[in-house]
Amino acid sequence: MEVTIFVISSLSAFVVNTGMAIFVYLKNRKVARNQLFSLLCVMIGTWCLYPTIMASNLDAHSLLFFIRIIYLFAIFCPSIYLHFILEILGEAKRKKHILFPSYLFSLTFASLGFRDWFIAGITSSNVYKYSIVPGPLYTIYVSVFTVMIIYGFYVLLDKYRIWSGFKKNQCKYLFIGFLLAFTGGLMHFLSVYGIEEKIPHDIFLVMFTSITAYSIVKYRLMDIRIVFRTVVTYSLMTAFVTLFFIFLIYLPTLLFGPISRMSSFLLMVIISFGFALLFNPLRNRIENIFVNLFYPERESYYREFRKHTRELSAILEIEVLLNFIIEKVVRTLGSSLGYLYVLNENSGIYECKVTLPKKDHLQENFDSKNVLVTTLQKRKNVLLEEDLALLPSRVQGPIQSIFNKLRIKLVLPLSFRDQMVGFLCLGGKLSGDIYTNLDIQLLSLFSDEASIALENAKLFQQVKNMKDYNEGILQGMRSGVISLDSNGRISAFNLQAERITGLSRKYIIGKEYSVLPVPLNKVFESGYKGGKSYADQEFSIEVNKGQGKRIPAMINTSVLYEETGSEIRQVVCVLTDLTKLKELEAEVRKAERLATMGVIAGELAHEIKNPLVSVRTMAELLPDKYKDEEFRNKFMTLALKEIDRIDEMVNKLFNFTLKKEKGEYVKVSLSELLEEILEDMSIQLSAKRIQIIKKYLSQPNVFADRVELKKAFSNIITNCTEAVDEKGKIYIDIKQKKNMRLPNVVTFKDNGPGFSERSIERAFDAFYSTKHKGSGLGLFVAYRVIRNHDGRIRIGNWERGAMVTVELPFYSQDHSDKSKKVN
């Protein structure tokens, strides 16, 4: 037997088709389309042995026998092919009325296959050495064969018009396979009728089975246009390289004549080196020219996708980002619809946030245990509808139901740090095309950037929500809040701060602290430059500079440092408007004065009534005992004594209620004032040999009416002097408490009997006294003076006797401009 290209192609086709049959069958032996295709490959592979048998050295009788056996396999090819096409299209059961006649046709011709009516005999051939002589039934067979193949093509075309995505792309592969198979069969039949084959027709049948097998086995088919582009590119490359080699080989010969073997070898090395350098750039160039010529929109589409991927990182608003993602993906890919789901971290539910078109209401939410969610979390990559066949059978049905309900063809998970933060669902392409591998690659890259952008947007939203929340708290606070940043500029200024200072928030934000009114600018300066903090300090804040209006306020400040502890990060000041409190205190003082006047009136009435009763009694007896000289002398003595007593009380009341001249508040040193009082009382103290024990832990200054404060302290020391026995002890302490509203504390203690419980309750009442000759005004006056100085006075007992504690506010530079007057 002479081995020719036709024999080699014949044997190769038999081996390839047989191997393809086994491979497809084992891939999924239970599926009807795999079974049918495997059977078809066996039939075609056996038929492909025709050139080998015809080129053999068998005698004519044996040759005819084997050819008729081969044609028994060929007779069933159209019926099995039609059955295979209808099974692929899902029409096999519905079109049994078509399949039955087709198989009946094959069985009929198979029964007549050994008759001369079908194959009359063997004749010589220029191609195969021998060829068959067709009988009258052979022409009928070829005609019916052609009709059945064309009908299969028609059914395929009808489905192609309504299908989309994977099915439509699969149809394209089947179309190409059909054209190849039809071409191979046509070349064989024409050779029977005397038209010589130039190339082996078995090549087309091998290509048919290979392409068709690929469309069956692969669940994610390559876009047929990419296949076409690749084939064209490499075909052009092959042609170019061939011509290039021929040109380079023959050019030196034409120019310089015959060349030596060494020179020829060197030339081949140079050509090979040049080919290696030019191959890849040349291939890319040809591919780009082809794409730009036939598919110009695809290059633009990929460029747009890459552009949108870069734009993601610049979007921080989560709503804008979600709309951007779904709109750009759907518009760029040409998808029919899209749903974007985002994980709600609080509930664990993936909520549909955005849809396109906007009016699409088919979306639903999925919890973290949903079969689609768990499958995506395990896969961590794109899930196409055709991929569902690769999933476990228990999840195929539920996920397919979700795909059908949402009308989607693809789900793209959005993952960040091994957590699926969301997923994007896309419908089929409006063009009916599939999502190609390049689409998947671009989507995967886009999903990585989208996941990062989504997390950044979530963090930005959290920061924004926290800022809005803090801003809401800040603006809703009843106290004013002002803060400085590390540059000494105002970063926070709420509504209450606006009201207290009279400055606009829009104007003040970003300005330096020096624009704040006195004394706030000084307070911030001491905090920003010196790290000083204030606690419960009262100031008078200037409002509307130049108009003299002031608002009493309590100030608390905090200085916050960087982690290093050396640089100030922020200075925060809280202002509390004391206007209403001061008004209330004024009302309380007024009420106290009225109450005091009532007490004074009552006590005065009681004190005057007693001597008047004595005088009246004596006066009533006077007419009867007027001649009694002893009675008259006693009456005169008693009357004068009681009148002097009333006069003394009236004088005390007059001195108490006498309106004083306006006193000026000045800087007063507490230690110096006390030393002055002790010096004035030295004779009185020496007379009782009272020991003064002083403990001045600090030397504070206060802002006070010196005369009034001296009177208050004098009354307290006088009370101590009267309470102790001879050689008694009086303790006077001065100290300062940090971060207190009233930091200056003066404590007076003695070693006398102390205060009784009733005395503690009434000690500050006017005219209340436990001493026989006491006026009851000493502590009352002290109480009134200390209150007028915004201070506090408390009485009690310590382990050795009585104790009086006076607390006064601190002195600040702002007080030098104050014009506070004595009530």
C-alpha positions in Angstrom: 0.0 0.0 0.0 1.3 3.4 -1.0 1.3 5.8 1.9 0.0 9.2 0.7 -1.2 12.3 2.4 -4.8 11.0 1.9 -3.9 7.8 3.7 -2.2 9.6 6.6 -5.2 12.0 6.9 -7.5 9.0 6.9 -5.7 7.1 9.6 -5.3 10.3 11.7 -9.0 11.1 11.4 -9.9 7.6 12.5 -7.6 7.8 15.6 -8.7 11.4 16.5 -12.4 10.6 16.1 -12.2 7.4 18.1 -10.3 9.2 20.8 -12.8 12.0 20.8 -15.6 9.6 21.1 -14.1 7.9 24.2 -13.2 11.3 25.8 -16.6 12.9 25.4 -18.4 9.7 26.5 -16.3 9.4 29.7 -16.8 13.1 30.4 -20.5 12.6 31.1 -21.7 9.2 30.0 -25.2 9.7 31.4 -26.0 12.7 29.2 -27.7 11.9 25.9 -25.9 14.5 23.9 -22.5 13.0 24.9 -23.7 9.5 24.0 -25.0 10.7 20.6 -21.8 12.6 19.8 -19.6 9.7 20.8 -21.6 7.4 18.5 -21.4 10.0 15.7 -17.6 10.2 16.2 -17.3 6.4 15.8 -19.4 6.5 12.6 -17.4 9.4 11.1 -14.1 7.9 12.2 -14.9 4.6 10.6 -16.1 6.4 7.5 -12.8 8.2 7.4 -11.0 4.8 6.7 -12.4 5.0 3.2 -9.1 6.4 1.6 -7.0 3.9 3.5 -9.0 0.9 2.3 -9.0 2.3 -1.3 -5.2 2.7 -1.3 -4.7 -0.9 0.0 -3.5 -3.9 -2.0 -6.7 -5.9 -1.5 -8.3 -7.7 -4.4 -11.4 -6.1 -5.9 -13.9 -8.5 -4.2 -12.4 -7.9 -0.7 -12.1 -4.2 -1.4 -15.8 -3.9 -2.3 -16.8 -5.9 0.8 -14.9 -3.6 3.2 -16.1 -0.5 1.5 -19.7 -1.6 1.8 -19.1 -2.2 5.6 -17.6 1.3 5.9 -20.7 2.7 4.2 -22.9 1.0 6.7 -21.4 3.4 9.3 -21.7 6.4 6.9 -25.4 5.6 6.2 -26.2 6.3 9.9 -24.2 9.6 10.1 -27.0 12.0 9.0 -29.6 10.4 11.3 -27.3 10.4 14.4 -26.1 14.0 13.5 -29.8 15.2 13.3 -30.6 13.5 16.6 -27.5 15.1 18.2 -28.5 18.6 17.0 -32.1 18.2 18.2 -30.8 16.9 21.6 -28.5 19.9 21.9 -31.4 22.2 21.2 -33.8 20.4 23.6 -36.1 19.4 20.7 -35.5 15.6 20.5 -38.6 14.5 22.4 -40.8 17.0 20.7 -39.6 16.1 17.2 -39.7 12.3 17.4 -41.9 12.4 14.2 -38.8 13.8 12.5 -36.3 11.4 14.0 -38.3 8.3 13.3 -38.3 8.7 9.5 -34.6 9.6 9.6 -33.6 6.4 11.4 -36.0 4.5 9.1 -34.2 5.9 6.1 -30.8 4.8 7.5 -32.1 1.3 8.3 -33.5 1.0 4.8 -30.3 2.0 3.1 -28.3 -0.1 5.5 -30.3 -3.2 4.5 -29.6 -2.4 0.8 -25.9 -1.5 1.4 -24.6 -4.8 0.0 -26.7 -4.5 -3.1 -25.4 -3.3 -6.4 -28.3 -0.8 -6.4 -26.3 1.2 -3.8 -22.6 0.6 -4.7 -22.3 -1.0 -8.1 -18.6 -1.8 -8.0 -15.0 -0.6 -7.8 -13.0 1.4 -10.4 -9.5 2.9 -10.6 -8.9 6.5 -9.3 -6.1 9.0 -9.6 -6.4 10.0 -5.9 -7.2 6.9 -3.9 -6.0 4.3 -6.4 -9.6 3.0 -6.4 -13.0 4.5 -6.2 -16.6 3.2 -5.9 -19.1 3.1 -8.8 -22.3 4.6 -7.4 -25.5 2.7 -8.0 -29.0 4.3 -8.6 -29.8 4.3 -4.8 -26.5 6.1 -4.0 -27.7 9.4 -5.6 -31.0 9.1 -3.5 -28.9 8.5 -0.4 -26.7 11.6 -1.1 -29.9 13.7 -1.7 -31.6 12.5 1.5 -28.3 12.9 3.4 -28.1 16.5 2.2 -31.7 17.2 3.1 -31.3 15.9 6.7 -28.1 17.9 7.2 -29.7 21.1 5.9 -32.8 20.5 8.1 -30.5 20.2 11.1 -28.8 23.5 10.1 -32.3 25.1 9.7 -33.3 24.0 13.2 -30.0 25.3 14.6 -30.5 28.7 12.9 -34.0 29.0 14.2 -32.7 28.6 17.8 -29.8 30.9 17.2 -32.2 33.7 16.5 -33.9 33.5 20.0 -31.0 32.3 22.1 -28.4 34.5 23.8 -25.2 34.2 25.8 -23.7 30.8 26.1 -26.3 28.9 24.1 -26.0 31.4 21.2 -22.2 31.1 21.3 -22.5 27.4 21.3 -24.7 27.6 18.2 -21.9 29.5 16.5 -19.5 26.6 17.2 -22.0 24.1 15.9 -22.5 26.3 12.7 -18.8 26.2 12.0 -18.7 22.5 12.7 -21.6 22.0 10.4 -19.9 23.9 7.6 -16.7 21.9 8.0 -18.6 18.6 8.1 -20.7 19.6 5.1 -17.6 20.6 3.2 -15.8 17.3 4.0 -18.9 15.2 3.0 -19.4 17.2 -0.1 -15.8 16.7 -1.2 -16.2 13.0 -0.6 -19.4 12.7 -2.6 -18.0 14.8 -5.5 -15.0 12.6 -5.7 -17.3 9.6 -6.2 -18.8 11.3 -9.2 -15.3 12.0 -10.7 -14.4 15.4 -9.3 -10.9 15.0 -8.0 -10.0 16.0 -4.4 -7.1 18.4 -4.1 -6.7 18.1 -0.3 -7.9 15.3 2.0 -11.5 15.8 3.1 -10.8 14.0 6.4 -9.1 17.2 7.7 -12.5 18.9 7.7 -14.1 16.1 9.5 -11.4 16.1 12.2 -11.9 19.8 12.6 -15.7 19.3 12.8 -15.5 16.7 15.6 -12.9 18.7 17.5 -14.9 22.0 17.5 -18.1 20.2 18.3 -16.5 18.3 21.2 -15.2 21.6 22.5 -18.7 23.2 22.4 -20.1 20.2 24.4 -17.4 19.7 27.0 -16.5 23.3 27.8 -19.0 25.2 29.9 -17.3 28.5 29.3 -16.7 28.8 25.5 -14.3 31.2 24.0 -16.0 34.0 22.0 -16.0 32.7 18.4 -14.8 36.1 17.2 -11.7 35.7 19.3 -11.1 32.3 17.8 -11.6 33.8 14.3 -9.3 36.6 15.2 -6.6 34.3 16.5 -6.8 32.0 13.4 -6.6 34.9 11.0 -3.7 36.4 13.0 -1.7 33.2 12.9 -2.6 32.5 9.3 -1.3 35.9 8.3 1.7 35.4 10.5 2.4 32.1 8.8 2.1 33.6 5.3 4.2 36.6 6.2 6.9 34.5 7.8 7.0 32.1 4.8 7.3 34.9 2.3 9.9 36.6 4.5 12.0 33.5 4.7 11.8 32.9 0.9 12.7 36.5 0.3 15.7 36.4 2.6 16.9 33.1 1.3 16.7 33.9 -2.4 17.7 37.6 -2.2 21.4 37.0 -1.6 21.4 34.4 -4.5 19.8 36.9 -6.8 22.2 39.7 -5.8 25.5 37.8 -5.3 25.0 34.5 -7.1 25.5 31.1 -5.4 26.7 31.2 -1.8 28.7 28.6 0.1 27.3 26.2 2.7 29.0 28.1 5.5 27.5 31.4 4.3 24.1 29.7 3.9 24.3 28.5 7.5 25.2 31.9 8.8 22.4 33.4 6.8 19.9 31.0 8.3 21.2 31.9 11.8 20.7 35.6 11.1 17.2 35.0 9.7 16.2 32.8 12.7 17.5 35.5 15.1 15.6 38.2 13.2 12.5 36.0 13.2 12.7 35.5 17.0 13.0 39.3 17.5 10.2 40.2 15.2 7.6 37.5 15.9 5.9 38.8 19.0 5.8 42.5 18.0 4.7 41.5 14.5 2.0 39.2 15.8 0.7 42.0 18.1 0.7 44.5 15.3 -1.2 42.2 13.0 -3.7 41.4 15.7 -4.2 45.1 16.5 -4.7 45.9 12.8 -7.2 43.1 12.5 -9.1 44.2 15.6 -9.2 47.9 14.7 -10.3 46.9 11.2 -13.1 44.5 12.0 -13.9 45.1 15.7 -13.1 48.7 16.5 -15.7 48.9 19.3 -14.0 46.2 21.3 -10.7 48.0 21.8 -12.7 51.1 22.9 -14.6 48.9 25.3 -11.5 47.5 27.0 -10.0 51.0 27.2 -13.2 52.3 28.8 -13.2 49.5 31.3 -9.6 50.2 32.4 -10.4 53.9 32.7 -13.4 53.2 35.0 -11.2 50.9 37.1 -8.8 53.8 37.7 -11.6 56.2 38.5 -13.0 54.0 41.4 -10.4 55.1 43.9 -11.4 58.8 43.6 -15.0 58.2 44.7 -15.7 58.3 48.5 -19.5 58.9 48.7 -20.9 55.4 49.0 -24.1 56.1 47.1 -22.2 57.7 44.2 -19.8 54.8 44.2 -22.5 52.2 44.0 -24.3 54.0 41.1 -20.9 54.4 39.4 -20.1 50.7 39.7 -23.3 49.3 38.3 -23.8 52.0 35.6 -20.2 51.7 34.2 -20.2 47.9 34.3 -23.7 47.5 32.7 -23.2 50.2 30.1 -19.7 49.1 29.1 -20.5 45.4 28.9 -23.8 46.1 27.3 -25.7 44.0 29.9 -29.5 44.0 29.9 -29.7 44.6 33.7 -27.7 44.7 36.9 -28.2 44.4 40.6 -25.5 45.4 43.2 -25.7 43.8 46.6 -23.8 45.1 49.6 -23.2 43.4 53.0 -25.0 44.9 55.9 -22.5 44.1 58.6 -25.0 44.6 61.4 -27.6 42.1 60.1 -25.4 39.9 58.0 -27.7 40.3 55.0 -26.7 41.2 51.5 -29.0 44.1 50.6 -29.8 45.2 47.0 -28.6 48.8 47.0 -28.7 49.7 43.3 -30.4 48.4 40.2 -30.2 49.2 36.6 -32.7 49.9 35.0 -33.8 51.9 38.1 -37.4 50.6 37.9 -36.5 46.9 38.0 -38.1 45.5 41.2 -37.1 41.9 40.8 -34.3 42.1 43.2 -34.4 40.4 46.7 -32.1 40.4 49.7 -30.0 37.3 50.6 -28.8 36.3 54.1 -25.3 34.9 54.6 -26.6 31.3 54.7 -28.2 31.5 51.2 -26.9 28.9 48.8 -25.8 31.6 46.3 -23.9 33.5 48.9 -22.2 30.4 50.3 -21.2 29.2 46.8 -19.8 32.6 45.9 -17.8 32.7 49.2 -16.3 29.3 48.4 -15.6 30.0 44.7 -14.2 33.6 45.2 -14.5 34.2 41.5 -17.1 34.9 38.8 -20.1 32.5 38.6 -21.6 32.2 35.1 -24.8 30.4 34.4 -23.0 27.8 32.3 -20.8 27.1 35.3 -23.7 25.8 37.3 -23.3 22.4 35.6 -20.0 22.1 37.4 -21.4 22.7 40.8 -22.6 19.9 43.2 -26.1 18.7 42.2 -27.6 19.8 45.5 -26.9 23.5 44.8 -27.5 23.5 41.0 -31.3 23.7 41.3 -31.6 26.5 43.9 -29.0 28.7 42.2 -30.5 28.1 38.8 -33.9 29.2 40.3 -32.3 32.4 41.5 -30.7 33.0 38.1 -34.0 32.5 36.4 -35.9 34.7 38.8 -33.5 37.6 38.6 -33.0 37.0 34.8 -29.2 37.1 35.3 -26.3 35.3 33.6 -23.4 36.2 35.8 -22.6 37.0 39.4 -19.4 38.8 40.3 -18.3 38.6 44.0 -16.7 41.7 45.6 -14.2 40.5 48.2 -11.9 42.4 50.5 -9.5 40.6 52.9 -11.1 37.2 52.4 -14.6 38.6 53.2 -17.2 39.0 50.5 -18.4 42.6 51.0 -21.0 42.4 48.1 -21.7 41.0 44.7 -22.8 42.2 41.3 -25.4 40.4 39.3 -25.6 41.0 35.5 -28.2 39.9 32.9 -27.3 38.7 29.5 -25.8 41.0 26.9 -28.2 43.0 24.8 -26.3 41.8 21.8 -26.9 38.2 22.7 -23.2 37.6 22.9 -21.5 35.7 25.8 -19.3 37.0 28.5 -15.9 36.2 27.1 -12.8 35.2 29.1 -11.4 38.6 28.5 -14.7 40.1 30.0 -14.2 37.8 33.0 -10.6 39.0 33.4 -11.6 42.6 33.2 -14.4 42.1 35.6 -12.1 40.3 38.1 -9.7 43.2 38.0 -12.5 45.7 38.3 -14.0 43.7 41.2 -10.7 43.9 43.1 -10.6 47.7 42.8 -14.3 48.0 43.4 -14.1 46.0 46.7 -11.3 48.3 47.9 -13.2 51.4 46.8 -16.3 50.1 48.6 -14.5 49.5 51.8 -12.9 52.9 51.6 -16.3 54.4 51.0 -17.8 52.6 54.0 -15.0 53.8 56.2 -15.5 57.3 54.8 -19.2 57.0 55.5 -18.6 55.8 59.0 -16.2 58.7 59.6 -18.8 61.1 58.1 -21.6 59.6 60.2 -19.4 59.9 63.3 -18.6 63.5 62.4 -22.2 64.3 61.8 -23.1 62.6 65.1 -20.5 64.5 67.0 -21.4 67.7 65.2 -25.1 67.1 66.2 -24.0 66.6 69.9 -21.7 69.6 69.7 -24.4 71.9 68.2 -27.0 70.5 70.6 -25.0 71.1 73.7 -26.2 73.8 76.1 -22.7 74.9 76.7 -20.4 76.6 74.2 -17.6 74.5 72.9 -14.5 75.9 71.2 -11.4 74.0 70.2 -8.0 74.8 68.6 -6.1 72.5 66.4 -2.3 71.9 66.5 -1.7 75.1 64.5 -3.6 77.3 66.9 -6.6 77.7 64.6 -10.2 77.3 65.7 -11.5 73.9 64.5 -14.8 73.7 66.4 -17.3 76.4 67.3 -20.8 75.4 68.2 -24.1 77.4 68.3 -23.9 78.1 72.0 -20.4 79.5 71.5 -21.8 81.7 68.8 -24.5 83.0 71.2 -22.1 83.6 74.1 -19.4 85.3 72.1 -21.6 87.0 69.5 -19.3 85.7 66.7 -20.4 83.9 63.6 -19.3 80.2 63.2 -18.7 80.7 59.5 -16.4 83.6 60.2 -14.5 82.1 63.1 -13.7 78.6 61.9 -10.1 78.4 60.6 -9.1 81.7 62.3 -6.4 82.1 65.0 -7.5 82.2 68.6 -6.5 85.9 68.8 -9.8 86.9 67.1 -11.7 85.6 70.2 -13.0 88.1 72.7 -11.3 88.9 76.0 -10.6 86.9 78.1 -11.0 83.8 75.9 -8.1 84.7 73.7 -5.9 84.9 76.9 -7.3 81.6 78.1 -6.5 79.9 74.8 -3.1 81.5 74.7 -2.1 80.2 78.1 -3.4 76.7 77.1 -1.8 76.6 73.6 1.5 78.1 74.5 1.8 77.1 78.2 -0.3 74.0 78.4 -2.4 75.6 81.2 -5.9 74.2 82.0 -8.8 75.9 83.8 -11.5 74.2 85.8 -14.8 75.9 86.8 -13.3 79.4 86.5 -15.6 82.3 86.2 -15.0 85.1 83.7 -16.8 88.0 82.3 -16.6 87.7 78.5 -16.8 90.7 76.3 -19.5 90.6 73.7 -19.7 92.9 70.7 -16.4 94.6 71.2 -16.5 98.3 71.9 -20.1 98.3 73.2 -19.2 97.3 76.8 -21.5 94.4 77.0 -20.3 91.4 79.0 -21.6 87.9 79.7 -20.6 86.0 82.9 -19.4 82.5 82.0 -17.7 79.6 83.6 -14.8 78.2 81.7 -13.3 74.7 81.6 -10.4 73.9 79.4 -8.4 70.8 78.5 -5.1 70.5 76.7 -4.7 67.3 74.6 -1.2 66.2 73.6 0.1 64.0 70.8 1.1 60.4 71.6 4.7 61.6 72.0 3.5 63.8 74.8 5.6 66.8 73.7 3.4 68.5 71.2 -0.1 69.9 71.8 -2.7 68.4 69.5 -5.8 70.2 70.6 -7.1 72.7 73.2 -10.8 72.4 74.1 -12.8 75.0 76.0 -16.3 74.6 77.4 -18.2 77.8 78.1 -21.2 77.8 80.4 -23.3 81.0 80.3 -24.0 82.0 83.9 -26.3 84.9 83.0 -29.5 83.1 84.2 -27.6 81.7 87.2 -26.5 85.2 88.2 -30.0 86.5 87.7 -31.3 83.7 89.9 -28.7 84.4 92.5 -29.8 88.1 92.4 -33.4 87.0 93.0 -32.3 84.7 95.8 -30.3 87.6 97.4 -33.3 89.8 97.0 -35.5 87.2 98.7 -32.9 86.8 101.4 -32.8 90.5 102.0 -36.6 90.5 102.3 -36.5 87.6 104.6 -33.8 89.2 106.6 -35.8 92.4 106.9 -38.7 90.3 108.1 -36.5 88.6 110.7 -35.0 92.0 111.7 -38.4 93.5 112.0 -39.6 90.6 114.1 -36.5 90.6 116.3 -36.6 94.3 116.6 -40.2 94.3 117.6 -39.5 91.7 120.2 -36.5 93.5 121.6 -38.3 96.9 121.7 -41.5 95.4 123.1 -39.8 94.0 126.2 -38.4 97.3 127.6 -41.6 99.1 126.5 -43.7 96.7 128.6 -41.5 97.5 131.6 -41.8 101.2 131.1 -45.6 101.0 130.5 -46.1 98.9 133.7 -44.2 101.5 135.7 -46.0 104.3 134.0 -49.4 102.8 134.9 -48.4 102.6 138.5 -46.9 106.1 138.5 -50.2 108.0 139.3 -50.7 105.9 142.4 -47.2 106.0 143.7 -46.0 109.3 142.4 -45.5 110.6 145.9 -43.3 107.5 146.7 -39.8 108.9 146.1 -38.2 105.4 146.0 -40.7 104.4 143.3 -40.0 107.5 141.3 -36.3 107.0 141.4 -36.7 103.3 140.4 -39.0 104.3 137.6 -36.6 106.9 136.3 -33.7 104.5 136.4 -35.6 101.7 134.6 -37.0 104.0 132.0 -33.6 105.5 131.1 -32.1 102.0 131.0 -34.7 100.6 128.7 -34.6 103.7 126.4 -30.8 103.3 126.2 -31.3 99.7 125.3 -33.8 100.6 122.5 -31.5 103.4 121.3 -28.5 100.9 121.0 -30.6 98.5 119.0 -31.8 101.3 116.7 -28.2 102.5 116.2 -27.1 99.0 115.3 -29.9 98.6 112.9 -29.1 102.0 111.4 -25.4 101.1 111.0 -26.4 97.8 109.4 -28.8 99.3 106.8 -26.8 102.4 106.2 -26.1 102.7 102.4 -22.4 102.7 101.8 -20.5 104.5 99.2 -19.5 102.5 96.1 -16.5 100.3 96.8 -13.9 99.5 94.2 -12.8 95.9 93.6 -9.0 95.6 93.5 -6.3 93.0 93.7 -6.1 91.9 97.4 -3.5 89.6 99.0 -5.2 87.4 101.5 -2.2 86.9 103.7 -1.5 90.6 103.9 -5.1 91.4 104.7 -5.2 88.8 107.5 -1.9 90.2 108.9 -3.5 93.7 108.9 -6.6 92.4 110.8 -4.5 90.6 113.4 -2.4 93.7 113.9 -5.6 95.8 114.5 -6.8 93.2 117.0 -3.5 92.6 118.7 -4.6 94.4 122.0 -7.8 92.4 122.2 -5.9 89.2 121.5 -3.2 90.0 124.0 -5.7 90.8 126.7 -6.9 87.2 126.6 -3.4 85.9 125.8 -4.8 84.1 122.7 -2.3 82.3 120.6 -2.6 82.7 116.8 -1.3 79.7 114.8 -0.9 80.6 111.1 -0.2 78.2 108.2 0.0 80.0 104.8 0.7 77.3 102.2 0.3 79.8 99.4 0.1 83.6 98.9 -3.0 83.9 96.7 -4.6 87.2 95.4 -8.3 87.8 95.1 -10.4 90.4 93.4 -12.3 92.1 96.2 -13.6 95.2 98.0 -10.8 95.4 100.5 -12.9 97.1 103.2 -15.8 94.7 103.0 -13.6 91.6 102.9 -11.7 92.9 105.9 -15.0 93.4 107.8 -16.0 89.8 107.0 -12.7 88.3 108.2 -12.7 90.6 111.3 -16.1 89.4 112.3 -15.1 85.8 112.0 -11.9 86.3 114.0 -13.9 88.2 116.6 -16.3 85.3 117.0 -13.3 83.0 117.5 -11.9 85.3 120.1 -15.2 85.5 122.0 -15.6 81.7 121.8 -12.3 80.6 123.4 -11.2 80.9 127.0 -8.2 82.8 128.2 -5.0 81.3 126.6 -7.0 79.9 123.8 -5.8 79.1 120.3 -7.0 80.3 116.9 -5.7 78.6 113.7 -5.7 80.4 110.4 -4.8 78.4 107.2 -4.5 79.6 103.6 -4.2 77.2 100.7 -5.1 76.8 97.0 -6.9 74.0 95.3 -6.1 73.3 91.6 -8.7 73.1 88.9 -11.5 74.3 91.2 -14.0 77.0 90.6 -13.2 78.5 94.1 -9.5 77.7 94.5 -8.6 80.1 97.3 -9.5 78.6 100.7 -9.1 80.4 104.1 -9.9 78.3 107.2 -10.5 79.7 110.7 -10.4 77.2 113.6 -10.5 77.6 117.4 -10.3 75.3 120.4 -13.6 76.6 121.9 -16.8 74.6 122.6 -17.7 74.5 118.9 -21.2 75.0 117.3 -24.3 73.3 118.4 -26.5 71.7 115.8 -29.0 74.5 116.1 -26.3 77.1 115.9 -25.0 75.5 112.6 -28.6 75.8 111.2 -29.1 79.5 112.2 -25.5 80.8 112.4 -26.0 83.1 109.3 -29.4 84.4 110.4 -29.5 88.1 111.4 -29.6 88.8 115.2 -29.1 85.2 116.1 -26.5 84.9 118.8 -25.7 82.4 121.6 -23.7 85.0 123.5 -25.3 87.1 126.3 -24.3 90.4 124.8 -24.0 89.3 121.2 -25.6 91.3 118.4 -26.2 88.3 116.1 -24.9 90.2 113.1 -21.2 89.1 112.9 -21.5 85.9 110.9 -24.6 87.4 109.0 -22.4 90.3 107.7 -19.6 87.9 106.9 -22.0 85.6 105.0 -23.4 88.6 103.0 -19.9 89.9 102.1 -18.5 86.5 100.9 -21.6 85.9 98.8 -21.3 89.3 97.2 -17.7 88.3 96.2 -19.0 85.2 94.4 -17.6 83.0 97.2 -18.8 80.5 99.7 -18.7 80.3 103.5 -19.3 77.2 105.5 -19.3 76.5 109.3 -18.8 73.3 111.2 -16.8 71.7 113.9 -13.4 70.0 114.0 -12.0 67.7 116.6 -11.0 70.6 118.9 -13.7 73.2 118.4 -15.4 75.4 115.8 -14.3 75.9 112.1 -15.3 78.5 109.5 -14.2 77.9 105.9 -14.2 80.7 103.3 -13.7 79.9 99.6 -13.1 82.7 97.1 -12.5 82.8 93.3 -9.0 83.4 91.8 -7.7 86.6 90.6 -7.2 87.0 86.8 -5.9 89.8 84.6 -9.4 90.3 83.2 -10.5 91.5 86.6 -8.5 94.7 86.2 -11.1 95.9 83.8 -14.1 94.9 85.9 -16.4 97.4 87.5 -18.1 95.3 90.0 -19.8 97.2 92.9 -20.8 96.5 96.5 -24.4 95.6 96.9 
